[in-house]
């Protein structure tokens, strides 16, 4: 299990990767980690990543499915961390810390 902490403006977002599962937690959600299905997804950001979803009514669910399939296609948790960091950096998220398997937190 690997945890990553991002800063987005004044908000802190924590991502936890456990095998092929990816969970998120923000300050607005309290102490609960939620799967990507429960996150707010910006339509403009989804269209920037997947331009073919522009005119589809099911753009949100299709974006989530594509994200999950991409994570399943990666072999290790470290590859998933690298993909998530690179993907979120494009949208202004700044990776701050990483914690692997309960060990000490390290800075990026």
Backbone bond lengths (Angstrom), bond angles and torsions (degrees), N, CA, C in turn:
res aa  C-N    CA-C-N  psi(-1)  N-CA   C-N-CA  omega(-1)  CA-C   N-CA-C  phi
1 X - - - 1.435 - - 1.536 108.85 -
2 X 1.319 115.29 133.96 1.457 121.35 -179.66 1.527 108.50 -127.37
3 X 1.318 116.46 133.91 1.460 121.99 176.06 1.522 110.19 -113.71
4 X 1.330 115.98 140.30 1.465 121.69 179.07 1.524 107.40 -129.51
5 X 1.321 115.87 138.22 1.461 121.21 177.26 1.530 108.14 -112.62
6 X 1.340 115.34 128.13 1.459 122.48 178.96 1.523 109.37 -116.47
7 X 1.322 115.14 154.27 1.462 121.33 170.84 1.522 107.01 -114.27
8 X 1.330 115.55 133.11 1.464 121.81 176.52 1.514 106.36 -133.12
9 X 1.333 116.12 98.25 1.466 119.93 -173.37 1.511 108.69 66.76
10 X 1.318 116.69 -120.62 1.461 120.98 178.41 1.523 111.80 -99.44
11 X 1.317 117.38 -0.66 1.452 121.62 -176.66 1.531 110.82 -94.73
12 X 1.323 115.56 144.72 1.463 122.29 176.01 1.521 107.77 -108.58
13 X 1.320 116.64 129.62 1.455 123.07 -179.79 1.522 108.07 -121.33
14 X 1.313 116.41 132.71 1.451 120.98 177.38 1.527 108.80 -113.68
15 X 1.321 116.14 133.25 1.461 123.07 178.51 1.515 107.36 -116.75
16 X 1.318 115.82 132.03 1.464 120.55 177.89 1.523 108.33 -120.37
17 X 1.322 115.57 126.51 1.458 121.80 179.51 1.520 107.54 -111.72
18 X 1.322 114.79 119.99 1.465 121.52 -179.22 1.520 106.85 -128.58
19 X 1.327 116.06 96.45 1.460 120.49 -174.88 1.519 109.66 68.93
20 X 1.335 117.03 -123.84 1.463 120.65 177.64 1.524 111.71 -94.04
21 X 1.321 117.26 -2.46 1.465 121.43 179.72 1.517 110.98 -88.50
22 X 1.320 115.63 141.93 1.446 121.89 -179.67 1.523 108.27 -129.46
23 X 1.331 117.32 125.03 1.455 122.49 -178.48 1.527 109.65 -122.25
24 X 1.341 115.88 151.91 1.454 122.09 -177.04 1.520 109.98 -127.36
25 X 1.344 114.94 151.46 1.464 120.27 175.60 1.522 107.93 -146.99
26 X 1.322 115.30 132.20 1.461 120.85 174.17 1.521 108.13 -122.49
27 X 1.311 116.02 172.65 1.452 120.50 178.46 1.515 113.02 -63.61
28 X 1.321 118.06 -26.63 1.458 121.39 -178.75 1.521 112.45 -77.31
29 X 1.327 117.83 -15.79 1.455 121.44 -178.06 1.522 112.78 -97.99
30 X 1.299 117.64 4.45 1.454 120.19 -177.97 1.511 111.15 71.69
31 X 1.309 116.72 -139.75 1.464 121.06 -177.72 1.517 113.81 -97.49
32 X 1.315 117.33 15.00 1.455 120.22 -177.08 1.517 111.98 -96.11
33 X 1.311 115.70 133.56 1.455 120.60 170.45 1.523 106.89 -87.91
34 X 1.317 116.23 134.70 1.460 120.72 -179.66 1.526 109.14 -122.35
35 X 1.336 116.65 148.53 1.469 118.94 174.39 1.519 110.15 -70.07
36 X 1.308 116.63 166.42 1.459 121.25 -176.83 1.529 111.69 -59.93
37 X 1.322 118.49 -23.87 1.472 121.49 -179.92 1.528 112.01 -58.44
38 X 1.328 117.79 -27.98 1.467 121.15 -176.41 1.523 113.51 -95.94
39 X 1.318 117.91 3.10 1.454 120.09 -178.40 1.518 112.07 -85.19
40 X 1.324 114.72 153.74 1.461 120.06 170.95 1.522 106.82 -78.31
41 X 1.314 115.92 129.80 1.457 120.50 178.88 1.515 107.65 -119.90
42 X 1.314 115.74 128.52 1.455 121.40 179.42 1.522 109.83 -77.81
43 X 1.322 116.18 127.65 1.466 119.94 -177.72 1.526 111.30 -62.59
44 X 1.331 117.84 -40.15 1.468 120.52 179.76 1.530 111.59 -62.53
45 X 1.329 116.95 -40.15 1.455 120.61 177.53 1.519 111.99 -66.83
46 X 1.342 116.65 -38.96 1.462 120.47 178.29 1.527 110.71 -65.76
47 X 1.330 116.21 -39.74 1.466 120.21 -179.99 1.531 110.46 -69.77
48 X 1.339 116.56 -34.27 1.463 119.87 177.34 1.529 110.43 -63.10
49 X 1.324 116.33 -38.19 1.459 121.17 -179.95 1.534 111.83 -79.32
50 X 1.327 116.45 -38.92 1.470 122.42 -177.74 1.529 109.31 -129.76
51 X 1.320 118.60 84.17 1.473 121.91 -175.86 1.527 114.29 -59.67
52 X 1.320 118.00 -25.59 1.466 120.11 -178.93 1.530 113.24 -70.41
53 X 1.327 118.38 -10.04 1.471 121.72 -179.82 1.526 113.10 -89.61
54 X 1.318 117.04 2.26 1.461 121.29 -173.13 1.527 113.47 -54.60
55 X 1.316 117.65 -45.51 1.463 120.93 -174.82 1.524 113.77 -101.50
56 X 1.307 117.95 8.42 1.463 120.71 -178.54 1.516 111.30 -89.85
57 X 1.312 115.78 141.90 1.461 121.04 178.40 1.528 111.98 -75.96
58 X 1.332 116.86 -27.23 1.460 120.92 -178.72 1.527 112.35 -97.43
59 X 1.323 117.14 32.98 1.461 122.21 -175.95 1.527 111.76 -58.22
60 X 1.342 118.00 -38.70 1.459 121.69 -176.69 1.532 110.98 -65.10
61 X 1.319 116.93 -52.02 1.458 119.86 -177.73 1.536 111.19 -66.05
62 X 1.322 117.01 -35.45 1.462 120.15 178.70 1.533 111.12 -68.39
63 X 1.338 117.48 -37.90 1.465 121.42 176.39 1.527 110.20 -61.55
64 X 1.316 116.70 -44.80 1.469 121.43 179.23 1.525 110.68 -62.89
65 X 1.326 116.81 -44.28 1.466 120.36 179.78 1.520 111.58 -62.41
66 X 1.329 117.43 -41.71 1.467 120.54 179.75 1.522 111.25 -65.73
67 X 1.329 116.79 -38.63 1.461 121.19 177.79 1.533 110.17 -62.99
68 X 1.332 116.97 -45.87 1.462 120.83 179.53 1.527 111.56 -62.76
69 X 1.313 116.55 -42.39 1.469 120.04 179.79 1.524 111.17 -64.67
70 X 1.326 116.46 -38.27 1.464 120.06 177.82 1.526 110.32 -62.32
71 X 1.343 116.82 -44.00 1.463 120.35 179.35 1.524 111.65 -64.65
72 X 1.335 117.07 -39.43 1.463 120.00 179.10 1.523 111.48 -65.51
73 X 1.331 117.14 -29.80 1.459 121.37 -179.32 1.515 113.72 -74.33
74 X 1.322 117.56 -16.69 1.463 120.95 178.27 1.523 109.47 -84.73
75 X 1.315 116.76 143.93 1.460 121.13 -170.03 1.524 115.16 -81.57
76 X 1.322 118.50 -38.35 1.463 120.63 -174.03 1.522 110.63 -125.10
77 X 1.330 115.18 165.04 1.459 120.17 176.56 1.520 110.95 -63.99
78 X 1.339 117.41 -35.56 1.462 120.44 179.02 1.527 111.42 -63.65
79 X 1.331 117.30 -38.67 1.469 120.07 175.82 1.525 110.78 -64.82
80 X 1.323 117.00 -37.76 1.465 120.93 178.14 1.529 110.79 -65.69
81 X 1.335 116.62 -40.46 1.466 120.72 177.55 1.524 110.00 -61.91
82 X 1.309 116.42 -45.79 1.472 121.01 -179.84 1.526 110.58 -60.86
83 X 1.337 117.11 -44.10 1.467 121.13 179.47 1.529 111.26 -63.14
84 X 1.330 116.99 -45.75 1.467 120.41 -178.42 1.521 110.54 -64.81
85 X 1.328 117.49 -42.36 1.468 120.33 178.74 1.522 111.29 -62.09
86 X 1.327 116.76 -46.92 1.463 119.75 179.78 1.522 111.12 -64.39
87 X 1.321 117.05 -39.33 1.459 121.17 -178.57 1.526 111.19 -67.87
88 X 1.319 117.90 -45.01 1.459 120.43 -177.52 1.530 112.49 -74.04
89 X 1.328 117.98 -27.24 1.469 120.53 177.28 1.524 110.79 -60.49
90 X 1.339 116.91 -33.93 1.469 120.75 179.90 1.516 111.88 -61.48
91 X 1.330 116.61 -25.95 1.460 120.81 -176.72 1.527 112.67 -103.87
92 X 1.328 117.58 12.23 1.453 121.12 174.26 1.512 115.44 95.71
93 X 1.311 118.92 6.19 1.459 121.40 176.70 1.529 108.70 -80.42
94 X 1.316 116.07 135.85 1.463 121.08 -177.93 1.528 108.76 -111.70
95 X 1.344 117.93 114.13 1.469 119.14 178.23 1.527 110.11 -69.21
96 X 1.326 115.52 132.81 1.456 120.52 -176.94 1.527 112.15 -112.28
97 X 1.336 116.66 -52.17 1.464 120.82 -173.53 1.524 110.80 -136.23
98 X 1.336 114.17 156.86 1.460 121.51 176.97 1.524 107.81 -137.16
99 X 1.324 116.40 137.09 1.462 121.28 176.08 1.522 107.86 -131.21
100 X 1.311 116.41 126.73 1.457 120.65 -177.06 1.518 110.05 -115.19
101 X 1.336 115.43 122.91 1.475 123.63 174.12 1.520 112.65 52.85
102 X 1.317 118.64 39.45 1.451 122.08 176.24 1.511 115.87 77.49
103 X 1.334 118.07 4.12 1.457 120.66 177.99 1.524 110.24 -77.87
104 X 1.300 116.53 -177.38 1.456 121.00 -178.77 1.520 111.97 -59.09
105 X 1.301 114.25 149.41 1.454 121.06 177.29 1.521 108.13 -75.59
106 X 1.352 116.54 136.70 1.451 121.07 176.99 1.516 109.08 -121.13
107 X 1.334 116.43 148.24 1.449 121.70 177.66 1.518 109.94 -80.53
108 X 1.335 115.94 150.27 1.455 120.48 173.94 1.505 109.58 -77.38
